[in-house]
């Protein structure tokens, strides 16, 4: 009698365990849960890819700066760096501009020469 009760209880427990496992798996395979899990995996992959790209960009930038310093030393540029003098702009108005402002009357005049643009 005790053996029968033991095996009956074991069978019921195994059936309950298997049923709950199957129900959980079926809930995971619903379209909504599949969409959520796919979105989460895509986000994780995007974050991993972004982290790798940022690391790669930083490595490239460091190596580029190192190579520039090596080339500057080899060419003698880094010894006495001088900046070029600033540009000076002409204070004369551009008369070839088709649209010009008459300073005396504050009126805009237009040039009607057809060959000016060509």
PyMOL commands that set and color helices and strands:
alter all, ss='L'
color gray80, all
select helices_A, chain A and resi 2-28+31-75
alter helices_A, ss='H'
color red, helices_A
select strands_A, chain A and resi 99-102+107-110
alter strands_A, ss='S'
color yellow, strands_A
deselect
rebuild
show_as cartoon
